[in-house]
Amino acid sequence: MALKPLHDRVLVRRVESDEKTSGGLIIPESAKEKPAEGVIVAAGEGARKDSGELIAMSVNEGDKILFGKWSGTEVTIDGEELLIMKESDILGTLS
């Protein structure tokens, strides 16, 4: 990966949603919403306190996360669309 996020930011690859509903209906591309789940591709070192002390990140590369619908900034790296966002935009981790 050519991009290393700084401070408390993470680089996220969206996880594609299901093509069908639980009832078996196929969802067309035009009706799909962008997924709010993703996998962390790269993470920064963490934020710093005013004293300069490092606050470690709560998430790591490879973690599957849930984030807000409007979170992050879309970036294209090596032809792939990814999101870059602050750690505080992450709602939680999925197991």
C-alpha positions in Angstrom: 0.0 0.0 0.0 1.4 3.4 -1.0 -0.4 5.4 1.6 0.4 5.4 5.3 -2.2 7.4 7.3 -1.0 9.9 9.9 -1.9 10.4 13.5 -5.3 8.8 14.4 -6.5 8.1 10.8 -7.2 4.8 9.2 -7.5 3.6 5.6 -10.6 1.5 5.0 -11.7 -0.9 2.2 -15.5 -1.2 2.1 -17.0 -4.6 2.4 -19.6 -5.2 -0.3 -23.2 -5.8 0.9 -25.4 -8.8 -0.1 -26.9 -8.9 -3.6 -30.2 -10.3 -2.2 -32.6 -9.6 0.6 -33.3 -12.2 3.3 -36.5 -12.9 1.3 -34.6 -13.7 -1.8 -35.2 -10.5 -3.8 -32.3 -9.3 -5.9 -31.2 -5.7 -5.1 -30.3 -3.7 -8.3 -27.1 -1.6 -8.3 -29.2 1.6 -8.4 -31.0 0.8 -5.2 -27.9 -0.3 -3.2 -26.5 2.0 -0.5 -22.8 2.2 0.1 -21.9 -0.3 2.8 -21.0 1.0 6.3 -18.7 -1.9 7.0 -15.1 -2.2 6.1 -11.7 -3.7 6.8 -8.8 -1.5 8.0 -6.0 -1.6 5.3 -3.6 0.7 7.2 -3.6 2.7 10.4 -1.6 5.6 11.8 0.4 5.6 15.0 -2.3 7.3 17.0 -3.1 10.8 18.4 -0.8 12.8 20.7 -1.7 14.6 23.9 -0.6 18.2 24.4 2.4 16.8 26.4 3.5 14.9 23.3 2.6 11.5 24.8 1.2 9.0 22.2 -2.3 7.7 22.6 -2.3 4.3 20.9 -5.0 3.3 18.4 -7.8 1.0 19.5 -8.0 -0.6 16.1 -5.4 -2.4 13.9 -4.9 -3.4 10.3 -7.2 -6.3 9.4 -10.0 -5.3 11.9 -13.5 -5.4 10.5 -15.3 -2.2 11.5 -18.6 -0.4 11.4 -18.7 3.3 10.6 -21.2 6.1 10.0 -22.9 6.6 6.7 -21.2 9.9 5.9 -17.8 9.1 7.6 -14.5 9.5 5.9 -13.2 10.9 2.7 -13.1 8.8 -0.5 -9.7 8.4 -2.1 -8.5 6.3 -5.1 -5.2 4.5 -4.7 -3.9 2.2 -7.4 -7.3 2.3 -9.0 -9.1 1.1 -5.9 -11.6 3.3 -4.0 -10.9 3.5 -0.3 -11.9 5.6 2.6 -9.7 7.6 5.0 -11.2 8.5 8.3 -10.4 9.4 11.9 -10.5 6.7 14.5 -13.4 8.6 16.2 -15.5 8.0 13.1 -15.5 4.3 13.8 -18.6 3.1 15.6 -17.3 -0.3 16.6 -15.5 -3.5 15.5 -17.2 -6.6 14.2 -16.1 -10.1 15.1 
